């Protein structure tokens, strides 16, 4: 908690987690108090839970522009990513397996790929340019006769760069290779209709879109065969065993419904741009933008303060919640894999801070952070 010297808490880490929207909390409350039945039980106590579960599935499907049978509820974005990557791999276990992904994917994609490499899969990690953008032509060149999956995130969680998914989808389709996209950071911020993107699988994490932690979903296009990671009874049409949580599903469904009116986030985009303008005015060439100048999420601003360490800057601003682009281990500063893949020089990258704005961010908060940065970096 902030003290009097630093002022009230300022939350600028919405890419890490969002608060639960009041409308989301309201639809969840009955399942905390009275509607406790198992959705699969088939008696009177299961009716409200089953109705809520399928109602939520319909809301999520409408949000992504797909059918209800193409939505699988998961425990979050990490499980959705693992189900996409491993599920496709194990569905074709006896055949040569090659994956194409990028060097700046979330660990929930990189770690499953590394795991599958130990089981015999081969993985091509395509590079990105200095703005964090994947070149679709690199995807095309990486595809082989054994490629069974392309997985490229929609928008990067650290720098906010938005990838050309629709263009990559055309390449994937031309080669008959399924395309998965981790959309955890883009859902609710920019359009994520699966038909427009052209994806075959798409992951969402509830706590990035003002729903609770512990719930996510995976869109799986009809016709895509996938092996479950969790075996048991035939929940989620046999694709993910385990008693479904009507509580959490209802929260995600409502969050997707609410998010419809937030797509584009124009007010947040204006605040984000104002923030960047204020930083440039205050620090000139001592501050650098990390990420694409135009193809970026409306809420994400990743900047580097040359000659400084991001974690040390934030330590001097204890009331500000934000994230850094480097880590300190045994006195040594290491860049995040994302900044490293972009070719950011260590003396620049070590000063990186990600400020991610949200629905509740105000101009006073943005101005207050700039004032504190002036004080800390004076």
KELUM-179243 format. One line per 2 residues: number of its first residue (from 1); for each residue z, x, y of C-alpha. Coordinates in pm, 1 decimal. Last residue first. Layout:
% residues N
NUM = Z,X,Y  ...
% end
This chain:
% residues 378
378 = -1212.3,1608.4,1403.1  -1289.9,1516.2,1041.8
376 = -977.4,1309.7,974.8  -968.0,1145.6,1317.6
374 = -1338.8,1065.5,1327.7  -1314.1,934.8,971.3
372 = -1031.1,706.0,1078.8  -1239.8,562.8,1361.9
370 = -1533.6,506.6,1124.6  -1299.5,325.7,883.5
368 = -1173.4,98.8,1161.4  -1526.4,14.0,1275.6
366 = -1611.7,-98.7,921.7  -1291.0,-299.3,893.8
364 = -1344.6,-463.2,1232.8  -1698.7,-551.4,1126.5
362 = -1558.4,-752.4,835.8  -1585.9,-720.3,456.8
360 = -1503.5,-1036.8,261.7  -1834.8,-1084.1,83.0
358 = -1844.7,-722.3,-18.7  -1903.9,-367.7,100.5
356 = -1944.6,-54.9,-108.7  -1850.5,276.4,53.8
354 = -1942.2,567.0,-170.4  -1813.2,904.4,-54.4
352 = -1991.3,1236.3,-97.5  -1845.6,1561.4,37.3
350 = -1892.7,1752.3,-287.2  -2258.3,1649.8,-276.9
348 = -2340.4,1850.6,34.9  -2197.5,2189.6,-62.9
346 = -2308.1,2119.9,-419.7  -2675.1,2073.1,-318.2
344 = -2810.7,1731.7,-417.9  -3079.3,1770.1,-683.8
342 = -3097.9,1399.1,-761.3  -2979.9,1467.6,-1116.9
340 = -2668.8,1636.5,-973.2  -2596.5,1340.3,-748.3
338 = -2612.2,1105.8,-1047.2  -2425.6,1337.2,-1285.8
336 = -2133.4,1334.9,-1040.4  -2074.7,1669.1,-877.5
334 = -1807.7,1909.7,-994.4  -1547.1,2068.2,-765.9
332 = -1338.0,2342.2,-921.7  -962.0,2374.7,-870.3
330 = -876.5,2306.0,-1231.3  -1095.5,1993.7,-1228.5
328 = -1189.8,1821.2,-902.0  -1436.1,1536.3,-916.4
326 = -1738.5,1447.8,-707.4  -1918.8,1144.4,-574.4
324 = -1612.4,974.4,-429.4  -1505.4,610.8,-430.3
322 = -1357.8,376.6,-167.9  -1027.7,199.3,-99.5
320 = -906.7,277.9,252.5  -534.5,256.0,328.0
318 = -472.7,609.2,202.2  -709.2,767.5,459.0
316 = -617.0,1136.8,442.8  -658.3,1129.5,64.6
314 = -1002.6,975.9,126.8  -1115.6,1292.2,304.1
312 = -972.4,1513.3,30.5  -1155.3,1315.0,-237.4
310 = -1484.2,1349.1,-50.2  -1460.8,1725.5,-17.2
308 = -1589.8,1870.0,310.3  -1858.4,2116.2,417.2
306 = -2119.1,1847.6,474.2  -1990.9,1490.7,485.7
304 = -2197.1,1306.9,228.2  -2288.0,938.5,237.9
302 = -2322.4,655.5,-13.1  -2362.9,313.3,148.1
300 = -2391.5,9.3,-79.3  -2389.0,-356.6,27.2
298 = -2755.4,-447.8,65.2  -2853.6,-259.3,-251.7
296 = -3116.7,5.4,-187.7  -3491.9,51.6,-170.9
294 = -3506.4,137.7,201.0  -3340.0,474.4,268.9
292 = -3318.9,565.2,-102.4  -2996.5,731.5,-203.6
290 = -2746.7,972.4,-50.6  -2738.6,960.5,329.3
288 = -2621.3,1271.6,511.8  -2339.3,1331.1,760.4
286 = -2292.1,1653.2,960.1  -2636.8,1598.2,1111.1
284 = -2493.1,1354.6,1362.8  -2123.1,1287.3,1307.9
282 = -2022.8,995.1,1530.2  -2362.9,843.7,1604.5
280 = -2475.3,893.1,1244.6  -2157.0,730.4,1117.5
278 = -2190.4,435.4,1354.9  -2552.6,375.8,1249.8
276 = -2454.0,389.7,880.8  -2178.3,132.1,932.4
274 = -2413.9,-90.5,1132.4  -2660.5,-77.7,842.4
272 = -2387.5,-181.8,596.3  -2272.6,-454.5,831.6
270 = -2627.1,-588.5,863.3  -2671.6,-577.2,484.6
268 = -2344.7,-769.7,443.1  -2475.0,-1043.8,671.1
266 = -2807.0,-1053.0,486.0  -2650.6,-1070.8,134.8
264 = -2990.3,-1085.8,-38.5  -2867.2,-1337.7,-295.0
262 = -2541.7,-1494.6,-176.3  -2626.3,-1863.8,-224.2
260 = -2702.7,-1824.1,-594.6  -2383.2,-1620.5,-636.1
258 = -2173.7,-1939.0,-644.7  -2349.4,-2059.7,-961.0
256 = -2321.5,-1717.0,-1119.6  -1949.9,-1705.7,-1041.8
254 = -1910.1,-2054.4,-1189.2  -2062.9,-1940.7,-1517.5
252 = -1861.4,-1620.1,-1521.2  -1533.4,-1806.5,-1474.8
250 = -1620.8,-2071.0,-1732.4  -1696.4,-1790.9,-1977.5
248 = -1356.3,-1633.6,-1911.2  -1147.5,-1943.9,-1980.4
246 = -1378.1,-2074.7,-2254.3  -1303.8,-1752.4,-2438.2
244 = -1527.2,-1728.7,-2744.9  -1371.5,-1671.4,-3086.1
242 = -1524.3,-1353.0,-3224.9  -1861.2,-1258.5,-3368.6
240 = -2152.6,-1151.3,-3148.8  -2514.6,-1216.3,-3245.5
238 = -2472.5,-1491.0,-3505.0  -2570.7,-1772.3,-3272.2
236 = -2296.5,-1669.2,-3028.6  -2034.9,-1708.7,-3303.5
234 = -2132.6,-1688.6,-3668.3  -1805.0,-1571.4,-3817.7
232 = -1743.5,-1199.8,-3853.9  -1933.7,-891.7,-3751.0
230 = -1903.6,-717.7,-3415.8  -2189.8,-482.8,-3323.4
228 = -2443.6,-750.7,-3405.7  -2795.4,-643.3,-3509.6
226 = -3069.9,-752.7,-3270.8  -3408.8,-910.6,-3321.4
224 = -3599.4,-991.5,-3001.2  -3806.5,-1307.6,-3049.1
222 = -3645.7,-1500.4,-2767.5  -3546.3,-1265.6,-2486.0
220 = -3192.0,-1133.9,-2504.7  -2982.9,-1179.5,-2190.2
218 = -2649.9,-1005.1,-2233.5  -2331.2,-1138.9,-2082.5
216 = -2002.9,-1026.1,-1937.6  -1635.1,-1115.9,-1951.5
214 = -1320.2,-904.5,-1963.6  -1266.8,-869.6,-1590.6
212 = -1273.3,-1195.5,-1400.8  -1561.8,-1331.6,-1190.8
210 = -1649.1,-1220.0,-838.4  -1988.6,-1067.7,-935.9
208 = -1891.8,-712.9,-1036.7  -1601.3,-841.5,-1247.9
206 = -1836.8,-1044.9,-1463.0  -2056.6,-763.6,-1587.6
204 = -2424.5,-841.6,-1649.4  -2677.6,-690.6,-1889.5
202 = -3049.9,-761.3,-1920.1  -3281.6,-762.7,-2221.6
200 = -3655.7,-830.0,-2244.5  -3728.7,-748.1,-1880.7
198 = -4025.6,-871.8,-1677.3  -3840.1,-855.1,-1346.1
196 = -3987.2,-1185.4,-1231.9  -3925.0,-1344.3,-1571.9
194 = -3568.4,-1212.6,-1582.7  -3469.4,-1354.1,-1245.6
192 = -3242.2,-1089.5,-1094.3  -3286.6,-1131.0,-718.1
190 = -3057.1,-906.4,-507.8  -2681.3,-908.3,-452.6
188 = -2543.0,-1155.2,-708.9  -2641.5,-937.1,-1002.0
186 = -2755.7,-596.2,-877.9  -2462.0,-381.0,-981.3
184 = -2427.5,-495.8,-1342.3  -2804.7,-518.7,-1386.7
182 = -2834.7,-275.0,-1677.8  -3199.9,-318.6,-1769.0
180 = -3354.9,-337.3,-2113.4  -3728.3,-312.3,-2179.3
178 = -3875.9,-383.3,-2523.0  -4175.9,-164.9,-2618.9
176 = -4519.2,-316.3,-2691.4  -4703.0,-37.1,-2507.8
174 = -4856.7,-263.6,-2242.7  -4526.3,-450.8,-2221.5
172 = -4334.2,-134.4,-2143.4  -4582.4,-33.6,-1873.2
170 = -4569.9,-377.8,-1714.7  -4189.8,-370.0,-1732.2
168 = -4181.7,-36.8,-1545.5  -4358.8,-204.2,-1253.0
166 = -4114.6,-496.7,-1259.1  -3820.5,-254.7,-1282.0
164 = -3910.8,-49.1,-975.4  -3552.3,86.3,-941.5
162 = -3307.2,-10.0,-668.7  -3106.6,278.6,-520.8
160 = -2744.2,178.2,-462.1  -2607.9,533.8,-454.2
158 = -2320.1,511.3,-699.1  -2382.9,192.7,-901.1
156 = -2755.9,246.6,-935.5  -2971.3,-62.0,-926.9
154 = -3182.0,-219.4,-1201.6  -3076.9,29.4,-1470.5
152 = -3351.5,165.7,-1694.2  -3346.7,119.6,-2071.6
150 = -3672.4,160.3,-2264.4  -3643.4,76.9,-2633.5
148 = -3825.1,118.6,-2965.7  -4018.5,438.3,-2895.0
146 = -4151.1,578.0,-3224.7  -4521.4,580.7,-3124.7
144 = -4420.1,772.7,-2813.9  -4331.4,672.6,-2457.7
142 = -4231.3,958.7,-2224.4  -4560.8,969.1,-2031.8
140 = -4534.0,602.3,-1936.1  -4174.7,640.7,-1822.5
138 = -4268.8,942.3,-1611.8  -4543.9,728.3,-1458.3
136 = -4281.1,475.8,-1357.2  -4124.4,743.1,-1129.7
134 = -3749.3,682.1,-1123.4  -3581.0,678.3,-782.4
132 = -3254.3,855.2,-708.4  -3347.8,947.2,-351.2
130 = -3410.2,1313.0,-437.8  -3639.5,1215.0,-722.6
128 = -3531.3,1094.9,-1065.0  -3568.2,1255.1,-1406.4
126 = -3649.2,1090.7,-1741.1  -3387.5,1116.3,-2015.2
124 = -3584.3,1111.4,-2340.1  -3375.7,1017.9,-2642.3
122 = -3422.3,1092.7,-3011.2  -3237.5,893.6,-3274.7
120 = -3093.7,1066.2,-3579.2  -2740.6,931.3,-3605.1
118 = -2598.2,1192.0,-3367.4  -2865.5,1089.7,-3118.9
116 = -2731.7,736.4,-3155.7  -2396.6,844.3,-3013.4
114 = -2561.6,1021.7,-2719.9  -2756.9,703.7,-2646.6
112 = -2439.7,494.8,-2670.1  -2271.4,735.3,-2421.8
110 = -2561.5,732.8,-2172.3  -2583.9,354.5,-2151.1
108 = -2219.4,266.3,-2083.8  -2199.3,599.8,-1897.3
106 = -2414.7,438.8,-1625.2  -2770.8,566.7,-1605.0
104 = -2870.6,848.3,-1370.9  -3073.6,1073.2,-1600.8
102 = -3301.9,790.6,-1704.7  -3382.4,611.8,-2030.5
100 = -3647.7,628.4,-2301.4  -3528.7,574.6,-2657.6
98 = -3688.6,699.2,-2979.8  -3620.3,578.4,-3332.7
96 = -3793.0,672.9,-3656.4  -3752.8,378.6,-3898.5
94 = -3475.1,302.8,-4146.8  -3230.4,154.4,-3893.9
92 = -3460.8,-104.1,-3735.3  -3197.0,-366.8,-3644.6
90 = -2948.9,-81.5,-3609.5  -3135.1,60.5,-3310.5
88 = -3184.6,-277.2,-3140.9  -2815.6,-357.6,-3163.3
86 = -2718.9,-6.5,-3058.9  -2899.1,-22.1,-2725.7
84 = -2862.7,-391.1,-2635.4  -2519.6,-438.8,-2788.2
82 = -2393.2,-122.5,-2619.4  -2518.5,-241.9,-2281.4
80 = -2357.9,-585.3,-2325.9  -2037.1,-421.2,-2445.1
78 = -2023.5,-204.5,-2134.4  -2108.9,-494.7,-1904.5
76 = -1820.8,-710.1,-2016.6  -1645.0,-872.0,-2313.4
74 = -1968.3,-1035.7,-2424.5  -2135.7,-1376.0,-2390.7
72 = -2485.2,-1397.9,-2535.2  -2754.5,-1574.3,-2330.7
70 = -3104.4,-1633.0,-2474.6  -3007.3,-1963.3,-2639.0
68 = -2938.4,-2108.2,-2294.6  -3296.1,-2058.9,-2175.6
66 = -3395.1,-1818.8,-1897.7  -3409.4,-1814.8,-1517.9
64 = -3129.6,-1564.8,-1465.0  -2907.0,-1802.7,-1268.1
62 = -3011.3,-2099.1,-1480.6  -2909.8,-1909.9,-1794.7
60 = -2571.2,-1821.9,-1645.0  -2506.2,-2183.9,-1548.3
58 = -2620.4,-2309.8,-1890.9  -2390.8,-2064.7,-2068.0
56 = -2106.0,-2186.5,-1847.9  -2171.9,-2546.8,-1947.7
54 = -2186.0,-2434.0,-2309.8  -1841.7,-2277.4,-2288.5
52 = -1693.8,-2553.9,-2075.0  -1807.3,-2823.7,-2318.2
50 = -1671.9,-2628.5,-2613.3  -1336.5,-2578.3,-2439.6
48 = -1305.8,-2942.0,-2335.5  -1397.3,-3065.6,-2688.6
46 = -1187.3,-2822.8,-2891.8  -864.2,-3019.1,-2870.1
44 = -1034.8,-3336.7,-2991.9  -1163.5,-3179.2,-3314.8
42 = -1460.6,-2953.4,-3401.7  -1276.1,-2620.6,-3412.6
40 = -1548.8,-2401.9,-3260.6  -1440.1,-2412.2,-2894.4
38 = -1079.7,-2326.9,-2998.4  -843.6,-2548.7,-2800.4
36 = -630.8,-2434.9,-2506.1  -731.8,-2689.7,-2244.3
34 = -387.6,-2747.4,-2089.4  -258.6,-2463.0,-1871.2
32 = -460.7,-2142.7,-1859.6  -779.1,-2321.1,-1963.8
30 = -726.1,-2575.1,-1685.9  -712.1,-2290.2,-1429.6
28 = -1050.9,-2135.9,-1497.4  -1251.8,-2377.4,-1282.5
26 = -1023.7,-2310.9,-984.1  -1027.9,-1931.6,-1022.5
24 = -1406.2,-1932.2,-997.0  -1400.1,-2144.9,-681.8
22 = -1145.4,-1904.3,-532.7  -1377.4,-1605.1,-605.2
20 = -1207.8,-1343.7,-820.2  -1184.7,-1016.4,-632.2
18 = -1464.4,-764.6,-693.1  -1464.3,-441.3,-890.4
16 = -1605.3,-90.3,-875.1  -1910.0,-183.9,-667.6
14 = -1673.4,-371.1,-433.9  -1500.5,-47.6,-336.9
12 = -1467.5,-92.3,38.9  -1121.7,-251.4,53.2
10 = -932.5,-190.5,375.5  -552.8,-200.5,355.6
8 = -371.2,-253.3,686.8  -290.8,39.0,914.7
6 = -269.7,415.8,859.1  50.4,499.0,1042.6
4 = 220.8,170.7,957.6  193.2,235.2,584.1
2 = -81.2,125.7,347.2  0.0,0.0,0.0
% end
